[in-house]
């Protein structure tokens, strides 16, 4: 029974933390979340710019 309460409190803490981060993100405030960015090849002058495809994400 104590283990179930412990798991519930840990999950509750994680939920609260996630909600606080979501609210901060919605307000445009910096958050601790790591954003995964796609490294795209840099454009070289005189070459055609490659089209964006959804698979790049």
N, CA, C and O atoms as a printed pandas DataFrame, in Angstrom:
     atom_number atom_name residue_name chain_id  residue_number  x_coord  y_coord  z_coord
0              1         N          UNK        A               1    0.822   -1.187    0.000
1              2        CA          UNK        A               1    0.000    0.000    0.000
2              3         C          UNK        A               1    0.874    1.262    0.000
3              4         O          UNK        A               1    0.576    2.223   -0.710
4              5         N          UNK        A               2    1.952    1.260    0.796
5              6        CA          UNK        A               2    2.834    2.420    0.839
6              7         C          UNK        A               2    3.528    2.643   -0.503
7              8         O          UNK        A               2    3.756    3.781   -0.913
8              9         N          UNK        A               3    3.863    1.538   -1.186
9             10        CA          UNK        A               3    4.512    1.668   -2.493
10            11         C          UNK        A               3    3.581    2.342   -3.490
11            12         O          UNK        A               3    4.025    3.157   -4.298
12            13         N          UNK        A               4    2.299    2.012   -3.443
13            14        CA          UNK        A               4    1.337    2.621   -4.363
14            15         C          UNK        A               4    1.237    4.121   -4.104
15            16         O          UNK        A               4    1.145    4.907   -5.047
16            17         N          UNK        A               5    1.254    4.520   -2.848
17            18        CA          UNK        A               5    1.198    5.947   -2.516
18            19         C          UNK        A               5    2.459    6.656   -2.996
19            20         O          UNK        A               5    2.396    7.769   -3.516
20            21         N          UNK        A               6    3.588    6.011   -2.819
21            22        CA          UNK        A               6    4.845    6.600   -3.263
22            23         C          UNK        A               6    4.829    6.785   -4.778
23            24         O          UNK        A               6    5.195    7.849   -5.277
24            25         N          UNK        A               7    4.406    5.755   -5.511
25            26        CA          UNK        A               7    4.342    5.859   -6.965
26            27         C          UNK        A               7    3.383    6.964   -7.380
27            28         O          UNK        A               7    3.666    7.714   -8.314
28            29         N          UNK        A               8    2.258    7.068   -6.697
29            30        CA          UNK        A               8    1.287    8.114   -7.023
30            31         C          UNK        A               8    1.845    9.501   -6.779
31            32         O          UNK        A               8    1.602   10.414   -7.568
32            33         N          UNK        A               9    2.593    9.672   -5.695
33            34        CA          UNK        A               9    3.144   10.994   -5.406
34            35         C          UNK        A               9    4.245   11.349   -6.406
35            36         O          UNK        A               9    4.377   12.507   -6.804
36            37         N          UNK        A              10    5.026   10.361   -6.807
37            38        CA          UNK        A              10    6.075   10.615   -7.804
38            39         C          UNK        A              10    5.436   10.981   -9.141
39            40         O          UNK        A              10    5.874   11.922   -9.802
40            41         N          UNK        A              11    4.408   10.246   -9.538
41            42        CA          UNK        A              11    3.716   10.558  -10.791
42            43         C          UNK        A              11    3.055   11.928  -10.714
43            44         O          UNK        A              11    3.054   12.682  -11.687
44            45         N          UNK        A              12    2.495   12.241   -9.558
45            46        CA          UNK        A              12    1.879   13.560   -9.376
46            47         C          UNK        A              12    2.899   14.672   -9.520
47            48         O          UNK        A              12    2.630   15.688  -10.161
48            49         N          UNK        A              13    4.068   14.486   -8.926
49            50        CA          UNK        A              13    5.132   15.488   -9.044
50            51         C          UNK        A              13    5.571   15.659  -10.493
51            52         O          UNK        A              13    5.798   16.778  -10.952
52            53         N          UNK        A              14    5.687   14.548  -11.206
53            54        CA          UNK        A              14    6.073   14.629  -12.621
54            55         C          UNK        A              14    5.007   15.341  -13.440
55            56         O          UNK        A              14    5.327   16.121  -14.337
56            57         N          UNK        A              15    3.741   15.076  -13.134
57            58        CA          UNK        A              15    2.641   15.725  -13.851
58            59         C          UNK        A              15    2.648   17.228  -13.595
59            60         O          UNK        A              15    2.498   18.020  -14.525
60            61         N          UNK        A              16    2.820   17.617  -12.346
61            62        CA          UNK        A              16    2.861   19.045  -12.011
62            63         C          UNK        A              16    4.026   19.724  -12.719
63            64         O          UNK        A              16    3.875   20.819  -13.260
64            65         N          UNK        A              17    5.183   19.078  -12.717
65            66        CA          UNK        A              17    6.359   19.647  -13.384
66            67         C          UNK        A              17    6.115   19.809  -14.886
67            68         O          UNK        A              17    6.483   20.826  -15.472
68            69         N          UNK        A              18    5.494   18.803  -15.503
69            70        CA          UNK        A              18    5.208   18.868  -16.941
70            71         C          UNK        A              18    4.206   19.979  -17.245
71            72         O          UNK        A              18    4.353   20.691  -18.239
72            73         N          UNK        A              19    3.191   20.131  -16.396
73            74        CA          UNK        A              19    2.195   21.185  -16.613
74            75         C          UNK        A              19    2.819   22.571  -16.445
75            76         O          UNK        A              19    2.530   23.478  -17.226
76            77         N          UNK        A              20    3.662   22.739  -15.445
77            78        CA          UNK        A              20    4.332   24.028  -15.255
78            79         C          UNK        A              20    5.205   24.371  -16.454
79            80         O          UNK        A              20    5.256   25.523  -16.885
80            81         N          UNK        A              21    5.891   23.368  -16.991
81            82        CA          UNK        A              21    6.743   23.601  -18.155
82            83         C          UNK        A              21    5.898   23.937  -19.387
83            84         O          UNK        A              21    6.281   24.787  -20.191
84            85         N          UNK        A              22    4.750   23.270  -19.534
85            86        CA          UNK        A              22    3.863   23.546  -20.669
86            87         C          UNK        A              22    3.313   24.966  -20.592
87            88         O          UNK        A              22    3.222   25.648  -21.612
88            89         N          UNK        A              23    2.947   25.415  -19.401
89            90        CA          UNK        A              23    2.426   26.777  -19.230
90            91         C          UNK        A              23    3.520   27.796  -19.543
91            92         O          UNK        A              23    3.266   28.791  -20.222
92            93         N          UNK        A              24    4.731   27.555  -19.053
93            94        CA          UNK        A              24    5.841   28.464  -19.331
94            95         C          UNK        A              24    6.123   28.523  -20.833
95            96         O          UNK        A              24    6.389   29.595  -21.377
96            97         N          UNK        A              25    6.064   27.381  -21.491
97            98        CA          UNK        A              25    6.294   27.336  -22.941
98            99         C          UNK        A              25    5.202   28.113  -23.674
99           100         O          UNK        A              25    5.491   28.845  -24.620
100          101         N          UNK        A              26    3.939   27.955  -23.238
101          102        CA          UNK        A              26    2.823   28.658  -23.879
102          103         C          UNK        A              26    2.951   30.170  -23.702
103          104         O          UNK        A              26    2.525   30.936  -24.567
104          105         N          UNK        A              27    3.526   30.593  -22.602
105          106        CA          UNK        A              27    3.722   32.028  -22.352
106          107         C          UNK        A              27    4.943   32.567  -23.083
107          108         O          UNK        A              27    5.167   33.777  -23.100
108          109         N          UNK        A              28    5.719   31.703  -23.676
109          110        CA          UNK        A              28    6.909   32.128  -24.396
110          111         C          UNK        A              28    8.128   32.277  -23.509
111          112         O          UNK        A              28    9.141   32.836  -23.928
112          113         N          UNK        A              29    8.035   31.777  -22.279
113          114        CA          UNK        A              29    9.162   31.854  -21.356
114          115         C          UNK        A              29   10.133   30.710  -21.648
115          116         O          UNK        A              29    9.713   29.643  -22.096
116          117         N          UNK        A              30   11.423   30.923  -21.399
117          118        CA          UNK        A              30   12.374   29.826  -21.610
118          119         C          UNK        A              30   12.105   28.687  -20.627
119          120         O          UNK        A              30   11.780   28.920  -19.463
120          121         N          UNK        A              31   12.240   27.479  -21.102
121          122        CA          UNK        A              31   12.017   26.309  -20.252
122          123         C          UNK        A              31   13.269   25.449  -20.250
123          124         O          UNK        A              31   14.201   25.694  -21.016
124          125         N          UNK        A              32   13.287   24.460  -19.404
125          126        CA          UNK        A              32   14.426   23.551  -19.331
126          127         C          UNK        A              32   14.348   22.431  -20.350
127          128         O          UNK        A              32   15.233   21.577  -20.408
128          129         N          UNK        A              33   13.284   22.428  -21.159
129          130        CA          UNK        A              33   13.103   21.354  -22.136
130          131         C          UNK        A              33   14.163   21.462  -23.230
131          132         O          UNK        A              33   14.522   22.557  -23.662
132          133         N          UNK        A              34   14.638   20.340  -23.654
133          134        CA          UNK        A              34   15.601   20.321  -24.753
134          135         C          UNK        A              34   14.842   20.172  -26.061
135          136         O          UNK        A              34   14.010   19.279  -26.219
136          137         N          UNK        A              35   15.141   21.052  -26.980
137          138        CA          UNK        A              35   14.483   21.016  -28.279
138          139         C          UNK        A              35   15.391   20.278  -29.245
139          140         O          UNK        A              35   16.568   20.608  -29.384
140          141         N          UNK        A              36   14.834   19.277  -29.909
141          142        CA          UNK        A              36   15.621   18.524  -30.886
142          143         C          UNK        A              36   15.601   19.282  -32.203
143          144         O          UNK        A              36   14.546   19.469  -32.808
144          145         N          UNK        A              37   16.754   19.710  -32.633
145          146        CA          UNK        A              37   16.834   20.470  -33.876
146          147         C          UNK        A              37   17.481   19.606  -34.946
147          148         O          UNK        A              37   18.388   18.818  -34.677
148          149         N          UNK        A              38   16.995   19.775  -36.147
149          150        CA          UNK        A              38   17.516   19.005  -37.270
150          151         C          UNK        A              38   18.695   19.757  -37.867
151          152         O          UNK        A              38   18.589   20.935  -38.206
152          153         N          UNK        A              39   19.799   19.073  -37.991
153          154        CA          UNK        A              39   20.957   19.672  -38.650
154          155         C          UNK        A              39   20.747   19.559  -40.149
155          156         O          UNK        A              39   20.699   18.461  -40.704
156          157         N          UNK        A              40   20.625   20.703  -40.791
157          158        CA          UNK        A              40   20.466   20.708  -42.245
158          159         C          UNK        A              40   21.767   21.207  -42.865
159          160         O          UNK        A              40   22.460   22.041  -42.283
160          161         N          UNK        A              41   22.088   20.700  -44.030
161          162        CA          UNK        A              41   23.302   21.188  -44.685
162          163         C          UNK        A              41   23.173   22.684  -45.002
163          164         O          UNK        A              41   22.110   23.157  -45.406
164          165         N          UNK        A              42   24.264   23.405  -44.813
165          166        CA          UNK        A              42   24.232   24.842  -45.102
166          167         C          UNK        A              42   24.185   25.072  -46.613
167          168         O          UNK        A              42   24.747   24.313  -47.402
168          169         N          UNK        A              43   23.496   26.143  -46.978
169          170        CA          UNK        A              43   23.376   26.486  -48.389
170          171         C          UNK        A              43   24.660   27.170  -48.864
171          172         O          UNK        A              43   25.157   28.108  -48.241
172          173         N          UNK        A              44   25.169   26.677  -49.971
173          174        CA          UNK        A              44   26.343   27.302  -50.569
174          175         C          UNK        A              44   25.879   28.185  -51.723
175          176         O          UNK        A              44   25.052   27.755  -52.527
176          177         N          UNK        A              45   26.390   29.399  -51.821
177          178        CA          UNK        A              45   25.989   30.289  -52.914
178          179         C          UNK        A              45   26.230   29.633  -54.273
179          180         O          UNK        A              45   27.252   28.985  -54.499
180          181         N          UNK        A              46   25.279   29.815  -55.152
181          182        CA          UNK        A              46   25.400   29.254  -56.492
182          183         C          UNK        A              46   24.855   27.846  -56.613
183          184         O          UNK        A              46   24.918   27.260  -57.694
184          185         N          UNK        A              47   24.324   27.286  -55.545
185          186        CA          UNK        A              47   23.734   25.949  -55.608
186          187         C          UNK        A              47   22.241   26.043  -55.313
187          188         O          UNK        A              47   21.769   27.005  -54.706
188          189         N          UNK        A              48   21.526   25.042  -55.747
189          190        CA          UNK        A              48   20.081   25.021  -55.538
190          191         C          UNK        A              48   19.782   24.637  -54.081
191          192         O          UNK        A              48   20.420   23.742  -53.527
192          193         N          UNK        A              49   18.811   25.320  -53.471
193          194        CA          UNK        A              49   18.430   25.019  -52.094
194          195         C          UNK        A              49   17.602   23.738  -52.093
195          196         O          UNK        A              49   16.606   23.657  -52.812
196          197         N          UNK        A              50   17.991   22.732  -51.299
197          198        CA          UNK        A              50   17.223   21.485  -51.283
198          199         C          UNK        A              50   15.837   21.708  -50.666
199          200         O          UNK        A              50   15.704   22.477  -49.714
200          201         N          UNK        A              51   14.809   21.047  -51.196
201          202        CA          UNK        A              51   13.464   21.228  -50.651
202          203         C          UNK        A              51   13.352   20.591  -49.265
203          204         O          UNK        A              51   14.053   19.631  -48.943
204          205         N          UNK        A              52   12.462   21.148  -48.465
205          206        CA          UNK        A              52   12.223   20.590  -47.132
206          207         C          UNK        A              52   11.280   19.411  -47.264
207          208         O          UNK        A              52   10.280   19.483  -47.979
208          209         N          UNK        A              53   11.597   18.332  -46.579
209          210        CA          UNK        A              53   10.676   17.197  -46.574
210          211         C          UNK        A              53   10.325   16.854  -45.130
211          212         O          UNK        A              53   11.164   17.012  -44.244
212          213         N          UNK        A              54    9.097   16.387  -44.874
213          214        CA          UNK        A              54    8.689   16.056  -43.507
214          215         C          UNK        A              54    9.585   15.009  -42.855
215          216         O          UNK        A              54    9.629   14.926  -41.628
216          217         N          UNK        A              55   10.289   14.222  -43.630
217          218        CA          UNK        A              55   11.183   13.217  -43.084
218          219         C          UNK        A              55   12.413   13.812  -42.408
219          220         O          UNK        A              55   13.128   13.108  -41.694
220          221         N          UNK        A              56   12.669   15.116  -42.628
221          222        CA          UNK        A              56   13.815   15.783  -42.019
222          223         C          UNK        A              56   13.626   16.013  -40.529
223          224         O          UNK        A              56   14.599   16.260  -39.816
224          225         N          UNK        A              57   12.399   15.936  -40.050
225          226        CA          UNK        A              57   12.136   16.225  -38.631
226          227         C          UNK        A              57   12.617   15.142  -37.744
227          228         O          UNK        A              57   12.472   15.232  -36.525
